[in-house]
Amino acid sequence: MAAAHPVPGASAPEPPSPTCFRHADRESYVRCTRCDRNVCPDCRREAAVGYQCVECVKSGHQGVRQARTAFGGRITSRPYATIALIALNVAAYLVELVRPETVDRFAVLGSGVLPPPEDADPYTYVPHLSGIAHGEWERLITGAFLHLGPTAWPMGILHIVFNMYWLWNLGRVVEGRLGVLRFLALYLLSALGSSAVIYLIDPHSLAVGASGAVFGLAGGYWVLSRRQGYDPLGGNQMMVTLVLWMVLSAGFASWQGHLGGLLTGLAAGAALGYAPKQQRGPVQAINLVAVLAVVAVVIVIATDNASPFS
């Protein structure tokens, strides 16, 4: 069979219009400067030169290392953890306003006998032991989110206002240096250390407040500042004021909790700040576990020493 020849004067068929590589029904003459594929307006992003497709943009972001703080944490645009902690404290205080008995049930208490409910029959009510030594381990943390209730007016509102003021001023600075996860580890360890020292030294007292954890932030802030080569007390009005508040508040607040939080914060700050850059994340985690182990030993000793309150 003979080969077909084009008819003289007939026009050649036009080539098909280029379409988006992701949407075959969309005509596009714009090409990705990286993979040279055609992209429609929905599938392209502006680049330094021309456009890139969404897949090339995504793969490019995967190859970019995320910025880190001086101590290895992820940089965030806002102090999300500090805001969340303040919100939890305020929410707990609102619960106290509605249910004042919340303080008796969740405050830091080593061993004691709680007062009977208002509707209890004084002739048939049998007091029961309560506290950390009797299995209420949650008090070691929950007490750090409670404050003096409405019965202690006006000290109750001043208690939470001052603590939240210091939490905001210290928390956002420390979180900015550590990142969210490391900051939360420092804060919660300080809260736990504060409760542990109260449990050890004064197991029959009912203690509440975030001040132990806040003092832990102050200790961590001091260590991190020294690690970066400057004196946080030199010309820093906030820290000088906080030190004065520590001294003054020791006379009417739980100095045991302040001391425990401060010591734990110093230890946790050193665990985070002095970890080597090589394998910094795993080393910091091991160091924090070591601090937690020391706090756990204090809790075990306090439990062995605790006796029923009479």
C-alpha positions as CSV (number, residue, x, y, z in Angstrom):
1,M,0.0,0.0,0.0
2,A,1.3,3.4,-0.9
3,A,2.1,5.9,1.8
4,A,-0.4,8.8,2.2
5,H,0.8,12.2,1.2
6,P,-0.6,15.5,2.5
7,V,-3.0,17.2,0.2
8,P,-1.4,20.3,-1.2
9,G,-2.8,23.5,0.4
10,A,-4.3,21.7,3.4
11,S,-3.3,23.2,6.9
12,A,-1.6,20.9,9.5
13,P,-3.6,20.2,12.6
14,E,-2.8,22.5,15.6
15,P,-1.0,20.9,18.5
16,P,-3.1,20.5,21.7
17,S,-3.0,23.4,24.2
18,P,-0.8,22.7,27.3
19,T,-2.7,21.9,30.4
20,C,-1.9,21.9,34.1
21,F,-0.1,18.8,35.2
22,R,-2.6,18.4,38.1
23,H,-5.8,19.5,36.3
24,A,-6.0,18.2,32.7
25,D,-9.0,20.3,31.9
26,R,-7.3,23.6,32.7
27,E,-5.2,25.4,30.0
28,S,-2.0,26.8,31.2
29,Y,1.1,28.3,29.5
30,V,3.0,29.0,32.8
31,R,5.7,26.6,33.8
32,C,7.3,25.7,37.1
33,T,10.8,27.2,37.2
34,R,12.0,24.1,39.1
35,C,10.3,21.0,37.3
36,D,9.3,22.8,34.1
37,R,5.7,21.5,34.3
38,N,2.7,23.6,33.3
39,V,0.7,24.9,36.3
40,C,-2.6,26.6,36.6
41,P,-3.2,29.5,39.0
42,D,-4.4,27.2,41.8
43,C,-1.3,25.0,41.6
44,R,1.5,27.6,41.4
45,R,3.2,29.8,44.0
46,E,5.3,32.9,43.4
47,A,9.0,32.3,43.7
48,A,12.0,34.5,43.6
49,V,12.0,34.1,39.8
50,G,8.7,33.1,38.2
51,Y,6.5,30.5,39.7
52,Q,6.9,27.0,41.4
53,C,4.3,24.3,41.6
54,V,2.9,23.3,45.0
55,E,4.8,20.0,45.0
56,C,8.2,21.7,44.4
57,V,7.4,24.3,47.1
58,K,6.5,21.5,49.6
59,S,9.6,19.4,48.8
60,G,11.7,22.6,49.2
61,H,10.3,23.3,52.7
62,Q,11.1,19.8,53.8
63,G,14.8,20.4,53.1
64,V,14.9,23.6,55.1
65,R,15.9,23.3,58.7
66,Q,13.5,25.0,61.2
67,A,15.0,27.8,63.2
68,R,15.9,26.8,66.8
69,T,16.3,28.8,70.0
70,A,19.7,29.1,71.8
71,F,18.9,26.0,73.8
72,G,17.4,23.8,71.1
73,G,13.7,24.5,71.2
74,R,11.5,25.4,68.2
75,I,11.0,29.1,67.8
76,T,7.3,30.2,68.0
77,S,5.7,33.5,67.2
78,R,3.8,33.7,70.5
79,P,4.3,32.3,74.0
80,Y,1.6,29.6,73.5
81,A,2.5,27.5,76.6
82,T,2.6,30.5,78.9
83,I,-0.8,31.6,77.7
84,A,-2.2,28.1,78.1
85,L,-0.9,27.9,81.7
86,I,-2.4,31.2,82.6
87,A,-5.7,30.1,81.1
88,L,-5.6,26.8,83.2
89,N,-4.9,28.8,86.4
90,V,-7.8,31.2,85.7
91,A,-10.2,28.4,84.8
92,A,-9.3,26.6,88.0
93,Y,-9.9,29.7,90.0
94,L,-13.4,30.1,88.4
95,V,-14.1,26.5,89.4
96,E,-13.1,27.4,93.0
97,L,-15.6,30.3,92.9
98,V,-18.4,27.9,92.0
99,R,-17.2,25.0,94.1
100,P,-15.0,26.2,97.1
101,E,-14.5,22.6,98.2
102,T,-12.2,22.1,95.2
103,V,-9.4,23.6,97.2
104,D,-9.7,21.1,100.1
105,R,-9.8,18.2,97.6
106,F,-7.0,19.1,95.2
107,A,-4.6,21.4,97.2
108,V,-1.1,20.1,98.2
109,L,-1.6,18.1,101.4
110,G,0.7,15.4,102.7
111,S,-1.6,13.8,105.3
112,G,-4.6,15.2,107.1
113,V,-8.3,14.9,108.0
114,L,-10.4,17.2,105.9
115,P,-13.4,19.0,107.4
116,P,-16.8,17.2,106.9
117,P,-19.2,18.4,104.2
118,E,-21.7,21.0,105.2
119,D,-24.6,18.6,105.0
120,A,-22.8,15.9,107.1
121,D,-24.4,14.5,110.2
122,P,-22.0,15.4,113.1
123,Y,-23.2,12.3,115.0
124,T,-22.7,9.7,112.2
125,Y,-19.9,11.3,110.0
126,V,-16.7,9.3,110.2
127,P,-13.6,11.4,109.3
128,H,-11.2,9.9,106.8
129,L,-7.6,10.4,106.1
130,S,-6.7,12.4,103.0
131,G,-3.6,13.5,101.2
132,I,-0.7,12.4,99.1
133,A,0.4,9.8,101.6
134,H,-3.0,8.2,101.3
135,G,-3.0,7.7,97.5
136,E,-4.1,11.2,96.3
137,W,-1.0,11.7,94.2
138,E,-2.6,14.2,91.8
139,R,-2.3,16.8,94.6
140,L,1.4,17.1,93.7
141,I,0.4,18.9,90.5
142,T,-3.1,20.1,90.9
143,G,-2.2,22.3,93.9
144,A,0.0,24.4,91.6
145,F,-3.1,25.4,89.6
146,L,-5.2,26.4,92.6
147,H,-5.2,29.7,94.6
148,L,-6.7,31.1,97.7
149,G,-10.5,30.9,97.3
150,P,-13.3,33.4,97.8
151,T,-13.3,32.9,101.5
152,A,-9.8,34.5,101.7
153,W,-11.0,37.8,100.1
154,P,-9.2,40.0,99.2
155,M,-6.0,38.0,99.5
156,G,-7.5,35.3,97.2
157,I,-7.8,37.6,94.2
158,L,-4.4,39.2,94.9
159,H,-2.9,35.8,95.2
160,I,-3.8,34.7,91.6
161,V,-3.2,38.2,90.1
162,F,0.4,38.4,91.4
163,N,1.2,34.9,90.4
164,M,-0.2,35.4,86.9
165,Y,1.6,38.7,86.6
166,W,4.9,36.9,87.3
167,L,4.0,33.9,85.2
168,W,3.4,36.2,82.2
169,N,6.5,38.3,82.6
170,L,8.9,35.4,83.3
171,G,7.1,32.7,81.3
172,R,7.2,34.4,77.9
173,V,10.9,35.2,78.3
174,V,11.9,31.7,79.3
175,E,9.6,30.1,76.7
176,G,11.2,32.3,74.1
177,R,14.6,30.8,75.0
178,L,13.6,27.2,75.5
179,G,10.6,26.6,73.2
180,V,7.3,25.1,74.2
181,L,8.2,21.6,75.3
182,R,11.3,22.4,77.3
183,F,9.5,25.3,78.9
184,L,6.7,23.1,80.0
185,A,9.1,20.5,81.3
186,L,10.9,23.2,83.4
187,Y,7.5,24.6,84.7
188,L,5.9,21.3,85.6
189,L,9.1,19.9,87.2
190,S,9.3,23.1,89.3
191,A,5.7,22.7,90.4
192,L,6.3,19.1,91.3
193,G,9.5,20.0,93.2
194,S,7.6,22.7,95.1
195,S,4.9,20.2,96.2
196,A,7.6,17.6,97.1
197,V,9.4,19.9,99.5
198,I,6.1,21.0,101.1
199,Y,5.2,17.3,101.5
200,L,8.6,16.6,103.1
201,I,8.9,19.5,105.5
202,D,5.3,20.4,106.4
203,P,3.1,17.4,105.4
204,H,0.0,18.5,107.3
205,S,-0.4,22.0,105.7
206,L,-2.8,22.7,102.9
207,A,-0.9,24.7,100.3
208,V,-2.0,26.2,96.9
209,G,-0.6,28.5,94.3
210,A,1.6,28.7,91.2
211,S,4.3,30.6,93.1
212,G,6.5,27.5,93.5
213,A,6.5,26.9,89.8
214,V,7.0,30.6,89.1
215,F,10.0,30.7,91.4
216,G,11.3,27.7,89.4
217,L,11.0,29.7,86.3
218,A,13.0,32.5,88.0
219,G,15.7,29.9,88.9
220,G,15.7,28.5,85.4
221,Y,15.9,32.1,83.9
222,W,18.9,32.9,86.1
223,V,20.8,29.8,85.0
224,L,20.0,30.3,81.3
225,S,21.1,33.9,81.6
226,R,24.4,33.0,83.2
227,R,24.9,30.3,80.6
228,Q,24.5,33.0,77.9
229,G,27.1,35.1,79.6
230,Y,25.3,37.9,81.4
231,D,24.1,38.7,84.9
232,P,20.2,38.7,85.0
233,L,20.3,40.8,88.2
234,G,22.5,43.5,86.7
235,G,20.1,46.3,85.8
236,N,17.2,43.9,85.4
237,Q,14.4,45.6,87.4
238,M,12.0,42.6,86.9
239,M,14.4,40.1,88.6
240,V,15.4,42.5,91.4
241,T,11.7,43.0,92.1
242,L,11.1,39.3,92.0
243,V,13.9,38.6,94.5
244,L,12.4,41.2,96.9
245,W,9.0,39.5,96.5
246,M,10.6,36.1,97.3
247,V,12.0,37.5,100.6
248,L,8.8,39.3,101.6
249,S,6.4,36.5,100.7
250,A,8.3,34.0,102.7
251,G,6.8,35.5,105.8
252,F,3.2,34.7,105.0
253,A,3.2,32.2,102.2
254,S,4.6,28.6,101.9
255,W,8.3,29.2,102.0
256,Q,8.8,25.5,101.7
257,G,7.0,25.5,98.3
258,H,9.0,28.5,97.2
259,L,12.2,26.9,98.2
260,G,11.4,23.6,96.5
261,G,10.3,25.3,93.2
262,L,13.4,27.5,93.2
263,L,15.8,24.6,93.7
264,T,14.1,22.4,91.2
265,G,14.1,25.3,88.6
266,L,17.8,25.9,89.1
267,A,18.5,22.2,88.6
268,A,16.2,21.9,85.5
269,G,17.6,25.1,84.1
270,A,21.1,23.7,84.4
271,A,20.0,20.4,82.8
272,L,18.7,22.3,79.8
273,G,21.2,25.1,79.6
274,Y,24.5,23.2,80.0
275,A,23.7,20.2,77.7
276,P,26.3,20.0,74.9
277,K,25.3,21.0,71.3
278,Q,26.1,17.5,70.1
279,Q,23.0,15.3,70.7
280,R,21.6,18.1,72.8
281,G,18.0,16.9,72.7
282,P,18.6,13.4,74.1
283,V,21.1,14.8,76.7
284,Q,18.6,17.3,77.9
285,A,15.9,14.6,78.2
286,I,18.3,12.4,80.3
287,N,19.2,15.4,82.5
288,L,15.6,16.2,83.1
289,V,14.8,12.6,84.0
290,A,17.7,12.8,86.5
291,V,16.1,15.9,88.1
292,L,12.7,14.1,88.2
293,A,14.4,11.1,89.8
294,V,15.7,13.3,92.6
295,V,12.2,14.8,93.2
296,A,10.8,11.3,93.2
297,V,13.3,10.3,96.0
298,V,12.1,13.3,98.0
299,I,8.5,12.2,97.6
300,V,9.3,8.6,98.6
301,I,11.1,9.9,101.8
302,A,8.2,12.2,102.6
303,T,5.8,9.3,102.2
304,D,7.8,7.1,104.6
305,N,7.9,9.9,107.2
306,A,4.2,10.9,106.9
307,S,2.0,10.1,109.8
308,P,-1.8,10.4,110.2
309,F,-2.8,13.9,111.3
310,S,-4.6,14.0,114.6
